[in-house]
Amino acid sequence: MTSVWPAAITVQMSFTTCCHDGCSVVFGMPKDLEARFRKSHVGFYCPYGHVQYFLAQSKEEELKQKIADLEQRAQNLIKREEWAKQETKLARYDSKVARSHAKRAVTISRQLRQRIKAGTCPCCETKFDNLEAHMKAEHPRYR
């Protein structure tokens, strides 16, 4: 009985050097196995038994990290935009309130001046012919 073997077997190999101090042996492994080690970052051993790791991120991991970073930046920008809109809204409200208060103060000041011109005391609201003398006598601290 004769068995038939394939004429050629092709195995793609990858070679790496042991990173252990003083070892530096060069050894090979199938490329698909190396790809799995690089992806999973699990430990493997050199022929002399030293533990090895592929710690660098793969291109896929780098891209996933970049995508996650960009998504986080986008979320931060959205939050900043929402905060800015809220601050703008509050500033507009504060401005509106301040204008209203200023307008009211001007109105009160105008009304007070008119009453004083008419001879009405701003403190006791009584009408006097000589308001200036009344103010000096009765309300000396009023300004």
MOUR-V641651 format. One record per run of one state. SS is the DSSP state (2 for helix, 1 for strand, 0 for the rest). FROM is the first residue (numbers start at 1). TO is the last residue. If there is no record, write none. Layout:
BEGIN
ss = <SS:SS>
from = <FROM:FROM>
to = <TO:TO>
END
This chain:
BEGIN
ss = <0:1:0:1:2:0:1:0:1:0:2:0:1:0:1:0:2:0>
from = <1:13:18:26:31:41:44:46:51:53:59:118:120:121:127:128:131:139>
to = <12:17:25:30:40:43:45:50:52:58:117:119:120:126:127:130:138:143>
END
